[in-house]
Amino acid sequence: MTPEELAEQGEKAEPERDRWSKLEHLMAAVADRVARVEYVLICANTDKKAKRPQPPEPIRRPGTGHVQPKAQLTEASAEFLFQLINGGAA
């Protein structure tokens, strides 16, 4: 295969649709934990005022779907929630 074909196959890959052996599950768990340790190490050595990196995404496994990113709380949403909690939006 050409490098372009390999890249296209990689982008369309869906590992959650295939079966994995126990070894593959263990390797994915190890890779996830190493990524988490690296993330914690970076956060621990980053200045408190500096922007921190996003936490690592776990490796996709068979039988699981895509993890949906959590919605970010905007300033307007925070103000609305504050008013709602304090009884101002009734």
Residue, then its C-alpha position, 0 to 999 in steps of 0.5 A: m500500500t502507498p503511504e496515502e492509502l495507509a493514512e486513509q485506512g488509519e483515519k477510518a479505523e474503528p478498533e472498537r468493532d474488532r476483537w482483541s486478545k487479553l494481551e491487547h487489552l493489557m497493553a492498552a491499559v498500560a498505554d493509558r496509564v503511562a499517558r495518565v502518569e505523563y499528564v500528571l507529571i506535566c501538570a505537577n511541573t506546570d506553573k499554576k497560572a499557565k494553561r494545562p494540557q487536555p487529559p489524555e484520551p484512553i485508547r478505544r477498545p472493542g465494544t465501546g463507542h467514541v467518548q463525547p467531549k464534555a461541554q464547556l461552561t460559558e460565562a453566560s451559562a455560568e451566570f444563568l446557573f448562578q441566577l437559577i440556584n439563587g432563585g432569580a430565574a423563577 
